[in-house]
Amino acid sequence: MSDEAAVDPLGERYGLAGVRDMAEYAEALRRLLERGRREQCVAVLSAEEAYAAAELLGQFAQLDPLATVNQLVASLASRLYSRLGA
């Protein structure tokens, strides 16, 4: 596999590829979440998939609740639960 093939095109598209450390990554994710709140929503997951994702995100967030990335994960899990009506 070439180095070019290993580059994450989604990371580049969403502004995550150029981050240098966890703090920058958390900030890039925060900006991405804010942008997601302003854009029109399109369903890409079934309710069952979204619920499973929210469960996994919630469990991950509990590993270190004070970490910035985990706080973002908890926020995303909460938003998924809210949209599912849970």
C-alpha positions as CSV (number, residue, x, y, z in Angstrom):
1,M,0.0,0.0,0.0
2,S,1.4,3.4,-0.9
3,D,1.5,6.3,1.5
4,E,-1.0,8.1,-0.7
5,A,-3.5,5.3,-0.3
6,A,-3.1,5.3,3.4
7,V,-4.2,9.0,3.7
8,D,-7.7,9.3,5.2
9,P,-9.8,11.2,2.6
10,L,-12.6,11.7,5.1
11,G,-10.2,13.1,7.6
12,E,-9.1,15.6,5.0
13,R,-12.6,16.4,4.0
14,Y,-13.7,17.1,7.6
15,G,-10.6,18.9,8.7
16,L,-9.2,16.2,10.9
17,A,-6.1,15.2,8.9
18,G,-3.8,18.1,9.9
19,V,-4.2,17.9,13.7
20,R,-1.0,17.4,15.7
21,D,-2.3,16.2,19.1
22,M,-5.3,15.2,21.0
23,A,-6.3,18.8,22.0
24,E,-6.3,19.9,18.3
25,Y,-8.2,16.8,17.4
26,A,-10.9,17.5,20.0
27,E,-11.1,21.1,18.8
28,A,-11.5,19.9,15.2
29,L,-14.3,17.5,16.3
30,R,-16.0,20.3,18.2
31,R,-16.0,22.5,15.1
32,L,-17.4,19.6,13.1
33,L,-20.2,19.0,15.6
34,E,-21.1,22.7,15.5
35,R,-21.2,22.6,11.7
36,G,-23.4,19.4,11.8
37,R,-25.9,21.2,14.0
38,R,-26.4,23.9,11.3
39,E,-26.7,21.5,8.3
40,Q,-29.8,19.7,7.1
41,C,-30.1,16.2,8.5
42,V,-30.3,13.1,6.3
43,A,-30.9,9.7,7.9
44,V,-28.0,7.4,7.2
45,L,-28.6,5.0,10.0
46,S,-31.5,2.9,11.1
47,A,-32.9,3.5,14.5
48,E,-31.3,0.3,15.7
49,E,-27.9,1.3,14.3
50,A,-28.1,4.7,15.9
51,Y,-29.1,3.3,19.2
52,A,-26.1,0.8,19.1
53,A,-23.8,3.7,18.2
54,A,-25.1,5.8,21.0
55,E,-24.6,3.0,23.5
56,L,-21.0,2.4,22.3
57,L,-20.2,6.1,22.4
58,G,-21.7,6.4,25.9
59,Q,-19.6,3.6,27.2
60,F,-16.5,5.1,25.6
61,A,-17.2,8.5,27.1
62,Q,-17.3,6.9,30.6
63,L,-13.7,5.7,30.3
64,D,-12.4,9.1,31.1
65,P,-15.3,11.6,31.5
66,L,-13.1,14.6,32.0
67,A,-11.1,14.1,28.7
68,T,-12.1,16.7,26.1
69,V,-12.6,14.1,23.4
70,N,-14.8,12.0,25.7
71,Q,-16.9,15.0,26.5
72,L,-17.5,15.4,22.8
73,V,-18.4,11.7,22.5
74,A,-20.8,12.1,25.4
75,S,-22.4,15.0,23.7
76,L,-22.8,13.1,20.5
77,A,-24.3,10.1,22.3
78,S,-26.7,12.4,24.0
79,R,-27.8,13.9,20.7
80,L,-28.3,10.5,19.2
81,Y,-30.4,9.4,22.2
82,S,-32.4,12.7,22.0
83,R,-33.2,12.1,18.3
84,L,-34.2,8.6,19.0
85,G,-36.6,9.8,21.7
86,A,-34.8,7.8,24.4
